[in-house]
Amino acid sequence: MTFVITAACVDVKDLSCIEVCPVDCIYHVEEDRMCYINPDECIDCNVCVEACPVAAIYADKEVPSDQQRYTEVNALYFQDRDAARAIVNELAG
């Protein structure tokens, strides 16, 4: 299992999750509209979930059905950032 950042993070980017992550698996660059969790680096510690002030982070098996594409987006970001950004722009409008 890994954790996924969903739509509630778009254009918020509080960064509290990054501050508490013990393995630095959550990424943010200024031009991104949200933060992303690298599924290959996440150790499933759950610390980020509690730190997120907008409840944007879910275990991958608990992502709400209307947010399922964000599971794909989080993984895609680490292979093709431009493609992930395009999907976020499409989903968030």
MARVO-278708 format. One record per residue (C-alpha): residue number from 1; x, y, z. Coordinates in nm, 3 decimals. Example, Ala and Ser with C-alpha at 12.3 -4.5 7.8 and 13.67 -1.06 7.14 Angstrom:
// MARVO-278708
    k       c1       c2       c3
    1    1.230   -0.450    0.780
    2    1.367   -0.106    0.714
//
This chain:
// MARVO-278708
    k       c1       c2       c3
    1    0.000    0.000    0.000
    2    0.103    0.360   -0.055
    3   -0.059    0.697   -0.005
    4   -0.206    0.927   -0.269
    5   -0.256    1.302   -0.274
    6   -0.590    1.400   -0.428
    7   -0.782    1.703   -0.556
    8   -0.810    1.885   -0.223
    9   -0.438    1.968   -0.253
   10   -0.471    2.138   -0.592
   11   -0.379    2.505   -0.562
   12   -0.344    2.471   -0.182
   13   -0.004    2.304   -0.136
   14    0.017    2.356    0.240
   15    0.341    2.150    0.256
   16    0.276    2.024    0.610
   17    0.294    1.671    0.473
   18    0.643    1.731    0.337
   19    0.764    1.862    0.673
   20    0.661    1.544    0.859
   21    0.750    1.277    0.602
   22    1.033    1.066    0.750
   23    1.156    0.942    0.410
   24    1.108    1.256    0.196
   25    0.882    1.080   -0.053
   26    0.650    1.380   -0.102
   27    0.754    1.621   -0.374
   28    0.664    1.975   -0.466
   29    0.807    2.218   -0.716
   30    0.683    2.573   -0.747
   31    0.518    2.531   -1.088
   32    0.312    2.232   -0.974
   33   -0.047    2.283   -0.864
   34   -0.019    2.010   -0.599
   35    0.222    1.785   -0.413
   36    0.293    1.426   -0.519
   37    0.384    1.110   -0.328
   38    0.636    0.878   -0.491
   39    0.476    0.532   -0.456
   40    0.817    0.360   -0.477
   41    0.953    0.558   -0.183
   42    0.649    0.573    0.047
   43    0.681    0.350    0.355
   44    0.310    0.366    0.445
   45    0.371    0.535    0.779
   46    0.047    0.741    0.767
   47    0.211    1.052    0.917
   48    0.125    1.267    0.615
   49   -0.246    1.189    0.643
   50   -0.270    1.343    0.987
   51   -0.056    1.643    0.889
   52   -0.266    1.741    0.585
   53   -0.499    2.028    0.683
   54   -0.731    1.973    0.384
   55   -0.767    1.592    0.408
   56   -0.620    1.539    0.061
   57   -0.419    1.223    0.139
   58   -0.559    0.870    0.134
   59   -0.427    0.517    0.140
   60   -0.430    0.401   -0.222
   61   -0.704    0.146   -0.151
   62   -0.921    0.412    0.018
   63   -0.911    0.688   -0.243
   64   -1.272    0.799   -0.307
   65   -1.409    0.676   -0.638
   66   -1.434    1.028   -0.780
   67   -1.063    1.083   -0.703
   68   -0.924    0.757   -0.846
   69   -0.736    0.929   -1.131
   70   -0.511    1.094   -0.874
   71   -0.363    0.751   -0.795
   72   -0.247    0.737   -1.157
   73   -0.134    1.101   -1.150
   74    0.086    1.053   -0.840
   75    0.268    0.760   -1.003
   76    0.287    0.924   -1.346
   77    0.447    1.237   -1.203
   78    0.770    1.044   -1.138
   79    0.782    0.918   -1.497
   80    0.647    1.215   -1.694
   81    0.587    1.536   -1.501
   82    0.437    1.721   -1.795
   83    0.179    1.447   -1.855
   84    0.085    1.443   -1.485
   85    0.051    1.822   -1.481
   86   -0.173    1.808   -1.789
   87   -0.405    1.556   -1.621
   88   -0.421    1.767   -1.303
   89   -0.511    2.072   -1.512
   90   -0.780    1.871   -1.689
   91   -0.926    1.732   -1.364
   92   -0.909    2.058   -1.169
   93   -1.022    2.280   -1.452
//
